[in-house]
């Protein structure tokens, strides 16, 4: 059912660890339909072996497993230095269980039963976050500078204070500069399928513009009516 080797034409490679065969088939088929490559493990020992032998973008890890439970798999991976995002699946919804999972090193936690589109959205979010944090570059447009490793934004040498979402929007726009980025593309990268209220992006853009362009003779953040947004020097528009 599942490929044993990673297919590089797919965008996200997932290790699904689940001992309930029917659930594994359902989840695996859905994720493959979302253009992900899925490897499968039915117990903790197989999961640990696959996770240490392959470079996955995300591990979806059931908590109750034969041979080695999910907590122990997660703990061993973190102890050995693996930084792959781990999303735990469990039927236990007590706060102490969730805290134990996070303390062991998991990045997210979903309680069974769950909706498959939400699982897909959470995987996408974890992978985006991991890929973003792996970058080590400084982006510059005119006198605007974004150190993505240290998460520091400056304009004209002065440090600017942005919200986490503001920084993510800025990074998207600077990465694509001087090209326009549609509202839909920004929303999809920020929130995936779990879209917030309709005016949320507009509010974030308003705050971002106020911070980076306030008191500046040259405006860098531009709105293209009914199309999207771009960051660019006016000479590059």
BELLIN-V422480 format. One record per backbone hydrogen bond with DSSP energy under -0.5 kcal/mol. NH is the residue of the N-H (numbers start at 1). CO is the residue of the C=O. E is the energy in kcal/mol with one decimal. If there is no record, write none. Layout:
nh->NH co->CO e->E
nh->NH co->CO e->E
//
This chain:
nh->8 co->6 e->-0.7
nh->10 co->7 e->-1.8
nh->11 co->35 e->-0.9
nh->12 co->35 e->-0.6
nh->14 co->12 e->-0.5
nh->14 co->37 e->-3.3
nh->15 co->58 e->-2.2
nh->16 co->14 e->-0.6
nh->16 co->39 e->-3.1
nh->17 co->15 e->-0.6
nh->17 co->60 e->-3.2
nh->18 co->16 e->-0.6
nh->18 co->41 e->-2.0
nh->21 co->19 e->-0.9
nh->24 co->20 e->-2.6
nh->25 co->21 e->-2.5
nh->26 co->22 e->-2.2
nh->27 co->23 e->-3.0
nh->28 co->24 e->-2.9
nh->29 co->25 e->-2.4
nh->30 co->26 e->-1.9
nh->31 co->27 e->-2.5
nh->32 co->28 e->-2.4
nh->33 co->29 e->-1.9
nh->34 co->30 e->-0.9
nh->34 co->31 e->-0.5
nh->35 co->32 e->-1.5
nh->36 co->31 e->-1.7
nh->37 co->12 e->-2.5
nh->39 co->14 e->-2.7
nh->41 co->16 e->-2.4
nh->44 co->66 e->-2.0
nh->47 co->43 e->-2.1
nh->48 co->44 e->-2.5
nh->49 co->45 e->-2.1
nh->50 co->46 e->-2.8
nh->51 co->47 e->-2.7
nh->52 co->48 e->-1.8
nh->53 co->49 e->-1.1
nh->54 co->50 e->-1.6
nh->56 co->54 e->-1.0
nh->57 co->13 e->-2.6
nh->58 co->13 e->-1.4
nh->59 co->85 e->-2.4
nh->60 co->15 e->-2.6
nh->61 co->59 e->-0.7
nh->61 co->87 e->-2.9
nh->62 co->17 e->-2.2
nh->62 co->60 e->-0.6
nh->63 co->89 e->-2.1
nh->65 co->63 e->-0.9
nh->68 co->66 e->-2.2
nh->70 co->63 e->-2.8
nh->73 co->69 e->-2.2
nh->74 co->70 e->-2.7
nh->75 co->71 e->-2.7
nh->76 co->72 e->-2.6
nh->77 co->73 e->-2.2
nh->78 co->74 e->-2.4
nh->79 co->75 e->-2.7
nh->80 co->76 e->-1.6
nh->81 co->78 e->-1.4
nh->82 co->77 e->-2.4
nh->85 co->57 e->-0.6
nh->87 co->59 e->-3.0
nh->88 co->86 e->-0.5
nh->88 co->108 e->-2.4
nh->89 co->61 e->-2.7
nh->90 co->110 e->-1.8
nh->93 co->91 e->-0.5
nh->98 co->94 e->-1.9
nh->99 co->95 e->-2.8
nh->100 co->96 e->-2.2
nh->101 co->97 e->-2.1
nh->102 co->98 e->-2.4
nh->103 co->99 e->-2.8
nh->104 co->100 e->-1.8
nh->105 co->101 e->-1.0
nh->105 co->102 e->-0.5
nh->106 co->101 e->-2.3
nh->107 co->86 e->-2.9
nh->108 co->86 e->-1.5
nh->110 co->88 e->-2.9
nh->112 co->90 e->-3.0
nh->119 co->115 e->-1.8
nh->120 co->116 e->-2.5
nh->121 co->117 e->-2.3
nh->122 co->118 e->-2.5
nh->123 co->119 e->-2.4
nh->124 co->120 e->-2.5
nh->125 co->121 e->-2.3
nh->126 co->122 e->-2.5
nh->127 co->123 e->-2.6
nh->128 co->124 e->-2.6
nh->129 co->125 e->-2.4
nh->130 co->126 e->-2.3
nh->131 co->127 e->-2.6
nh->132 co->128 e->-2.6
nh->133 co->129 e->-2.3
nh->134 co->130 e->-1.1
nh->135 co->131 e->-0.6
nh->135 co->132 e->-1.1
nh->139 co->137 e->-0.5
nh->139 co->146 e->-2.6
nh->141 co->144 e->-2.4
nh->144 co->141 e->-2.6
nh->145 co->154 e->-3.3
nh->146 co->139 e->-2.9
nh->147 co->152 e->-3.0
nh->148 co->137 e->-2.1
nh->148 co->146 e->-1.0
nh->151 co->147 e->-1.2
nh->152 co->147 e->-1.7
nh->153 co->160 e->-0.6
nh->154 co->145 e->-2.8
nh->155 co->158 e->-2.4
nh->156 co->143 e->-2.3
nh->158 co->155 e->-1.8
nh->160 co->153 e->-3.3
nh->162 co->160 e->-0.7
nh->167 co->163 e->-2.4
nh->168 co->164 e->-1.9
nh->169 co->165 e->-2.4
nh->170 co->166 e->-2.5
nh->171 co->167 e->-2.5
nh->172 co->168 e->-2.0
nh->173 co->169 e->-2.5
nh->174 co->170 e->-2.9
nh->175 co->171 e->-2.4
nh->176 co->172 e->-1.6
nh->177 co->173 e->-0.9
nh->179 co->176 e->-2.2
nh->181 co->229 e->-3.2
nh->183 co->227 e->-1.0
nh->186 co->182 e->-2.0
nh->187 co->183 e->-2.6
nh->188 co->184 e->-2.3
nh->189 co->185 e->-2.0
nh->190 co->186 e->-2.3
nh->191 co->187 e->-3.0
nh->192 co->187 e->-0.6
nh->192 co->188 e->-1.6
nh->194 co->191 e->-1.8
nh->195 co->193 e->-1.6
nh->200 co->197 e->-1.8
nh->203 co->199 e->-1.9
nh->204 co->200 e->-2.1
nh->205 co->201 e->-2.8
nh->206 co->202 e->-2.4
nh->207 co->203 e->-2.3
nh->208 co->204 e->-2.5
nh->209 co->205 e->-2.8
nh->210 co->206 e->-2.1
nh->211 co->207 e->-1.7
nh->212 co->208 e->-2.6
nh->213 co->209 e->-2.3
nh->214 co->210 e->-0.8
nh->216 co->213 e->-2.1
nh->219 co->217 e->-0.5
nh->222 co->220 e->-0.6
nh->222 co->230 e->-3.2
nh->224 co->228 e->-2.7
nh->225 co->223 e->-0.7
nh->227 co->224 e->-2.6
nh->228 co->224 e->-2.0
nh->229 co->181 e->-2.6
nh->230 co->222 e->-2.2
nh->232 co->220 e->-2.3
nh->232 co->230 e->-0.5
nh->236 co->233 e->-2.8
nh->237 co->234 e->-1.2
//
